Amino acid sequence: TSTAVGSVLYQLALHQDKQENLYKEVASILPKGDMQIDRKHLDSLKYVKACIRETL
């Protein structure tokens, strides 16, 4: 929901070290350029998933 997304963004704004961890994970796993994102990329985003679960 929009409330959950807002909560994640708020917490990341408060904890910029966590925001940096998320950025590094996404930048290292997701493909560059015009390549498509597939299931294996999404499955590899462990820290992103943990942040979402913590918020929900």
PEMO-V947674 format. One record per residue. PHI is phi as a letter, one per 30 degrees, with the letter a starting at -180 (* if undefined). NEAR is the number of other ideal C-beta (glycine too) atoms within 12 Angstrom. D_CENTER is the distance of its C-alpha to the mean C-alpha in Angstrom with 1 decimal. Layout:
phi:PHI near:NEAR d_center:D_CENTER
phi:PHI near:NEAR d_center:D_CENTER
This chain:
phi:* near:9 d_center:15.9
phi:d near:8 d_center:15.8
phi:d near:11 d_center:16.5
phi:d near:16 d_center:13.4
phi:d near:15 d_center:11.2
phi:d near:13 d_center:13.6
phi:d near:18 d_center:13.4
phi:d near:26 d_center:9.6
phi:d near:19 d_center:10.3
phi:d near:15 d_center:13.6
phi:d near:20 d_center:12.5
phi:d near:24 d_center:10.1
phi:d near:13 d_center:13.3
phi:d near:12 d_center:15.4
phi:c near:17 d_center:13.7
phi:d near:12 d_center:13.1
phi:d near:13 d_center:13.1
phi:d near:23 d_center:9.9
phi:d near:21 d_center:8.4
phi:d near:14 d_center:10.1
phi:e near:20 d_center:8.8
phi:d near:28 d_center:5.1
phi:e near:19 d_center:7.1
phi:d near:16 d_center:9.5
phi:d near:22 d_center:7.7
phi:d near:23 d_center:6.5
phi:d near:16 d_center:10.0
phi:d near:17 d_center:11.8
phi:c near:23 d_center:10.9
phi:d near:21 d_center:10.9
phi:d near:16 d_center:14.5
phi:c near:12 d_center:16.2
phi:i near:7 d_center:18.6
phi:c near:6 d_center:19.7
phi:d near:10 d_center:18.6
phi:d near:12 d_center:17.2
phi:d near:17 d_center:14.0
phi:b near:12 d_center:15.3
phi:e near:9 d_center:14.7
phi:d near:12 d_center:14.8
phi:d near:20 d_center:11.8
phi:d near:18 d_center:9.7
phi:d near:12 d_center:11.6
phi:d near:18 d_center:10.7
phi:d near:25 d_center:7.0
phi:d near:18 d_center:8.5
phi:d near:23 d_center:6.7
phi:d near:28 d_center:3.5
phi:d near:19 d_center:6.8
phi:d near:16 d_center:8.7
phi:d near:26 d_center:7.2
phi:d near:20 d_center:7.7
phi:d near:13 d_center:11.0
phi:d near:17 d_center:12.1
phi:d near:21 d_center:12.0
phi:d near:13 d_center:13.9
